[in-house]
Amino acid sequence: HDVRRSLCCRLVRSGPGPVPQWAGRVDSVHAAMSSAFKNYITPGGQRRLLEELTRLWKVERPAMVSTVAWAAGNDDRSENGDYIYGKKRLREIDRRLRYLSKSLDSAVIVDNTGKAHERIFFGATVTYQRQGGEAREVSIVGIDELDSGSTRVSWRSPLATALLKARVGDLVTLRTPQGSERLEILDGGGTFLSLRLK
């Protein structure tokens, strides 16, 4: 929490001059989005976001500030590649830091580890099989926990919406742009449930 607090204070204080006009609009859009739905996150997801925020704030940003300061001491800044790239990268880091800070501030941590569940729940790992026989395993996680792979699905996705709160033996319908598919829940034990498409 100390890293986030000092980050917010420094980002607000950084840079001379007035606050840009768009800053208020961005904050109001983020506030509207966060009030529209809960920002659920697993403890592991929160830990990963905090690690990324700490790495950016304590490692990458100071290194980039040093590079920009060194490059600014060189000749013409308009033709200085280190300076131009450094400033661009610094803006990207600051943007990501603001996003992570706001996401962590609005996060609702849901810890279902070690609890016995009769239904599929947030944080569960689910295995299902498509009609063609392809088996797939996914974890139902928060929006901020998604990665470039397909092993984590958002709790707001059509697949997670179909699976959440279902019990072993239930038939659920997965609605997709290609049409509806039926899922039969075959087995469940703790955080591991097996599914088969019908």
TORKOL-4160 file (C-alpha; in steps of 0.2 Angstrom, whole numbers, padded with zeros to 4 digits, m for minus):
198
<pt num="1" X="0000" Y="0000" Z="0000"/>
<pt num="2" X="0015" Y="0012" Z="0003"/>
<pt num="3" X="0021" Y="0010" Z="m0014"/>
<pt num="4" X="0004" Y="0014" Z="m0021"/>
<pt num="5" X="0001" Y="0029" Z="m0010"/>
<pt num="6" X="0019" Y="0037" Z="m0014"/>
<pt num="7" X="0016" Y="0033" Z="m0032"/>
<pt num="8" X="m0001" Y="0042" Z="m0032"/>
<pt num="9" X="0006" Y="0057" Z="m0023"/>
<pt num="10" X="0021" Y="0058" Z="m0035"/>
<pt num="11" X="0011" Y="0056" Z="m0051"/>
<pt num="12" X="m0001" Y="0070" Z="m0045"/>
<pt num="13" X="0014" Y="0081" Z="m0041"/>
<pt num="14" X="0025" Y="0077" Z="m0056"/>
<pt num="15" X="0026" Y="0090" Z="m0069"/>
<pt num="16" X="0025" Y="0108" Z="m0068"/>
<pt num="17" X="0010" Y="0117" Z="m0076"/>
<pt num="18" X="m0009" Y="0115" Z="m0075"/>
<pt num="19" X="m0018" Y="0098" Z="m0076"/>
<pt num="20" X="m0023" Y="0094" Z="m0094"/>
<pt num="21" X="m0041" Y="0095" Z="m0099"/>
<pt num="22" X="m0043" Y="0076" Z="m0103"/>
<pt num="23" X="m0037" Y="0071" Z="m0085"/>
<pt num="24" X="m0054" Y="0074" Z="m0078"/>
<pt num="25" X="m0063" Y="0065" Z="m0091"/>
<pt num="26" X="m0052" Y="0049" Z="m0089"/>
<pt num="27" X="m0055" Y="0049" Z="m0071"/>
<pt num="28" X="m0074" Y="0051" Z="m0073"/>
<pt num="29" X="m0074" Y="0037" Z="m0086"/>
<pt num="30" X="m0064" Y="0025" Z="m0074"/>
<pt num="31" X="m0076" Y="0030" Z="m0060"/>
<pt num="32" X="m0091" Y="0026" Z="m0070"/>
<pt num="33" X="m0083" Y="0009" Z="m0076"/>
<pt num="34" X="m0079" Y="0004" Z="m0058"/>
<pt num="35" X="m0096" Y="0009" Z="m0051"/>
<pt num="36" X="m0104" Y="m0002" Z="m0065"/>
<pt num="37" X="m0097" Y="m0018" Z="m0059"/>
<pt num="38" X="m0086" Y="m0025" Z="m0046"/>
<pt num="39" X="m0067" Y="m0027" Z="m0050"/>
<pt num="40" X="m0065" Y="m0045" Z="m0042"/>
<pt num="41" X="m0048" Y="m0052" Z="m0041"/>
<pt num="42" X="m0040" Y="m0067" Z="m0034"/>
<pt num="43" X="m0026" Y="m0066" Z="m0021"/>
<pt num="44" X="m0013" Y="m0073" Z="m0034"/>
<pt num="45" X="m0019" Y="m0059" Z="m0047"/>
<pt num="46" X="m0017" Y="m0046" Z="m0034"/>
<pt num="47" X="0000" Y="m0052" Z="m0030"/>
<pt num="48" X="0005" Y="m0052" Z="m0048"/>
<pt num="49" X="m0001" Y="m0034" Z="m0050"/>
<pt num="50" X="0008" Y="m0028" Z="m0035"/>
<pt num="51" X="0024" Y="m0036" Z="m0041"/>
<pt num="52" X="0022" Y="m0027" Z="m0058"/>
<pt num="53" X="0018" Y="m0011" Z="m0050"/>
<pt num="54" X="0033" Y="m0012" Z="m0038"/>
<pt num="55" X="0045" Y="m0017" Z="m0052"/>
<pt num="56" X="0039" Y="m0003" Z="m0063"/>
<pt num="57" X="0041" Y="0010" Z="m0049"/>
<pt num="58" X="0057" Y="0004" Z="m0041"/>
<pt num="59" X="0067" Y="m0003" Z="m0055"/>
<pt num="60" X="0061" Y="0002" Z="m0073"/>
<pt num="61" X="0056" Y="0020" Z="m0070"/>
<pt num="62" X="0072" Y="0025" Z="m0060"/>
<pt num="63" X="0082" Y="0017" Z="m0074"/>
<pt num="64" X="0073" Y="0026" Z="m0087"/>
<pt num="65" X="0073" Y="0043" Z="m0078"/>
<pt num="66" X="0092" Y="0041" Z="m0077"/>
<pt num="67" X="0093" Y="0037" Z="m0096"/>
<pt num="68" X="0083" Y="0053" Z="m0100"/>
<pt num="69" X="0093" Y="0064" Z="m0089"/>
<pt num="70" X="0109" Y="0058" Z="m0097"/>
<pt num="71" X="0102" Y="0060" Z="m0114"/>
<pt num="72" X="0095" Y="0077" Z="m0110"/>
<pt num="73" X="0113" Y="0083" Z="m0106"/>
<pt num="74" X="0119" Y="0078" Z="m0124"/>
<pt num="75" X="0117" Y="0090" Z="m0139"/>
<pt num="76" X="0101" Y="0093" Z="m0149"/>
<pt num="77" X="0086" Y="0084" Z="m0140"/>
<pt num="78" X="0076" Y="0084" Z="m0156"/>
<pt num="79" X="0088" Y="0072" Z="m0165"/>
<pt num="80" X="0093" Y="0063" Z="m0149"/>
<pt num="81" X="0086" Y="0045" Z="m0150"/>
<pt num="82" X="0089" Y="0040" Z="m0132"/>
<pt num="83" X="0080" Y="0056" Z="m0126"/>
<pt num="84" X="0065" Y="0053" Z="m0138"/>
<pt num="85" X="0063" Y="0035" Z="m0134"/>
<pt num="86" X="0066" Y="0038" Z="m0115"/>
<pt num="87" X="0053" Y="0051" Z="m0114"/>
<pt num="88" X="0041" Y="0039" Z="m0124"/>
<pt num="89" X="0045" Y="0024" Z="m0113"/>
<pt num="90" X="0043" Y="0035" Z="m0097"/>
<pt num="91" X="0025" Y="0040" Z="m0102"/>
<pt num="92" X="0021" Y="0022" Z="m0105"/>
<pt num="93" X="0027" Y="0017" Z="m0088"/>
<pt num="94" X="0018" Y="0031" Z="m0080"/>
<pt num="95" X="0002" Y="0026" Z="m0089"/>
<pt num="96" X="0004" Y="0008" Z="m0083"/>
<pt num="97" X="0007" Y="0013" Z="m0065"/>
<pt num="98" X="m0008" Y="0024" Z="m0065"/>
<pt num="99" X="m0019" Y="0010" Z="m0072"/>
<pt num="100" X="m0012" Y="m0003" Z="m0060"/>
<pt num="101" X="m0014" Y="0009" Z="m0045"/>
<pt num="102" X="m0032" Y="0012" Z="m0049"/>
<pt num="103" X="m0036" Y="m0006" Z="m0053"/>
<pt num="104" X="m0028" Y="m0011" Z="m0036"/>
<pt num="105" X="m0037" Y="0002" Z="m0027"/>
<pt num="106" X="m0054" Y="m0003" Z="m0034"/>
<pt num="107" X="m0050" Y="m0022" Z="m0032"/>
<pt num="108" X="m0061" Y="m0033" Z="m0022"/>
<pt num="109" X="m0051" Y="m0048" Z="m0017"/>
<pt num="110" X="m0060" Y="m0065" Z="m0017"/>
<pt num="111" X="m0051" Y="m0079" Z="m0009"/>
<pt num="112" X="m0059" Y="m0096" Z="m0011"/>
<pt num="113" X="m0044" Y="m0107" Z="m0008"/>
<pt num="114" X="m0046" Y="m0121" Z="0004"/>
<pt num="115" X="m0065" Y="m0120" Z="0004"/>
<pt num="116" X="m0076" Y="m0134" Z="m0001"/>
<pt num="117" X="m0089" Y="m0129" Z="m0015"/>
<pt num="118" X="m0104" Y="m0138" Z="m0023"/>
<pt num="119" X="m0104" Y="m0125" Z="m0037"/>
<pt num="120" X="m0092" Y="m0117" Z="m0049"/>
<pt num="121" X="m0086" Y="m0101" Z="m0041"/>
<pt num="122" X="m0074" Y="m0087" Z="m0045"/>
<pt num="123" X="m0056" Y="m0093" Z="m0045"/>
<pt num="124" X="m0061" Y="m0111" Z="m0050"/>
<pt num="125" X="m0051" Y="m0121" Z="m0062"/>
<pt num="126" X="m0063" Y="m0129" Z="m0075"/>
<pt num="127" X="m0059" Y="m0143" Z="m0088"/>
<pt num="128" X="m0071" Y="m0145" Z="m0102"/>
<pt num="129" X="m0072" Y="m0154" Z="m0118"/>
<pt num="130" X="m0078" Y="m0147" Z="m0135"/>
<pt num="131" X="m0089" Y="m0157" Z="m0147"/>
<pt num="132" X="m0074" Y="m0161" Z="m0157"/>
<pt num="133" X="m0065" Y="m0170" Z="m0142"/>
<pt num="134" X="m0053" Y="m0156" Z="m0138"/>
<pt num="135" X="m0051" Y="m0154" Z="m0119"/>
<pt num="136" X="m0047" Y="m0137" Z="m0112"/>
<pt num="137" X="m0043" Y="m0131" Z="m0095"/>
<pt num="138" X="m0047" Y="m0113" Z="m0089"/>
<pt num="139" X="m0047" Y="m0103" Z="m0073"/>
<pt num="140" X="m0061" Y="m0090" Z="m0069"/>
<pt num="141" X="m0052" Y="m0074" Z="m0064"/>
<pt num="142" X="m0054" Y="m0055" Z="m0063"/>
<pt num="143" X="m0053" Y="m0044" Z="m0078"/>
<pt num="144" X="m0036" Y="m0037" Z="m0073"/>
<pt num="145" X="m0029" Y="m0055" Z="m0072"/>
<pt num="146" X="m0031" Y="m0060" Z="m0090"/>
<pt num="147" X="m0015" Y="m0064" Z="m0100"/>
<pt num="148" X="m0011" Y="m0066" Z="m0118"/>
<pt num="149" X="m0014" Y="m0085" Z="m0117"/>
<pt num="150" X="m0031" Y="m0093" Z="m0116"/>
<pt num="151" X="m0029" Y="m0102" Z="m0099"/>
<pt num="152" X="m0038" Y="m0088" Z="m0089"/>
<pt num="153" X="m0055" Y="m0082" Z="m0093"/>
<pt num="154" X="m0064" Y="m0066" Z="m0086"/>
<pt num="155" X="m0078" Y="m0069" Z="m0074"/>
<pt num="156" X="m0089" Y="m0058" Z="m0086"/>
<pt num="157" X="m0085" Y="m0069" Z="m0101"/>
<pt num="158" X="m0099" Y="m0079" Z="m0109"/>
<pt num="159" X="m0090" Y="m0095" Z="m0104"/>
<pt num="160" X="m0088" Y="m0090" Z="m0086"/>
<pt num="161" X="m0106" Y="m0083" Z="m0085"/>
<pt num="162" X="m0112" Y="m0100" Z="m0091"/>
<pt num="163" X="m0102" Y="m0110" Z="m0078"/>
<pt num="164" X="m0103" Y="m0099" Z="m0063"/>
<pt num="165" X="m0115" Y="m0106" Z="m0049"/>
<pt num="166" X="m0118" Y="m0122" Z="m0059"/>
<pt num="167" X="m0118" Y="m0139" Z="m0049"/>
<pt num="168" X="m0111" Y="m0156" Z="m0054"/>
<pt num="169" X="m0124" Y="m0164" Z="m0066"/>
<pt num="170" X="m0132" Y="m0148" Z="m0071"/>
<pt num="171" X="m0133" Y="m0143" Z="m0090"/>
<pt num="172" X="m0128" Y="m0126" Z="m0094"/>
<pt num="173" X="m0129" Y="m0116" Z="m0110"/>
<pt num="174" X="m0114" Y="m0107" Z="m0117"/>
<pt num="175" X="m0120" Y="m0093" Z="m0129"/>
<pt num="176" X="m0108" Y="m0088" Z="m0142"/>
<pt num="177" X="m0109" Y="m0078" Z="m0159"/>
<pt num="178" X="m0108" Y="m0095" Z="m0167"/>
<pt num="179" X="m0123" Y="m0101" Z="m0158"/>
<pt num="180" X="m0127" Y="m0110" Z="m0142"/>
<pt num="181" X="m0118" Y="m0125" Z="m0135"/>
<pt num="182" X="m0124" Y="m0136" Z="m0120"/>
<pt num="183" X="m0111" Y="m0140" Z="m0106"/>
<pt num="184" X="m0114" Y="m0155" Z="m0094"/>
<pt num="185" X="m0104" Y="m0154" Z="m0078"/>
<pt num="186" X="m0097" Y="m0171" Z="m0075"/>
<pt num="187" X="m0087" Y="m0170" Z="m0059"/>
<pt num="188" X="m0082" Y="m0158" Z="m0046"/>
<pt num="189" X="m0070" Y="m0158" Z="m0031"/>
<pt num="190" X="m0064" Y="m0142" Z="m0023"/>
<pt num="191" X="m0057" Y="m0131" Z="m0036"/>
<pt num="192" X="m0057" Y="m0144" Z="m0050"/>
<pt num="193" X="m0072" Y="m0147" Z="m0061"/>
<pt num="194" X="m0073" Y="m0157" Z="m0077"/>
<pt num="195" X="m0085" Y="m0153" Z="m0091"/>
<pt num="196" X="m0091" Y="m0160" Z="m0107"/>
<pt num="197" X="m0100" Y="m0151" Z="m0121"/>
<pt num="198" X="m0116" Y="m0159" Z="m0127"/>
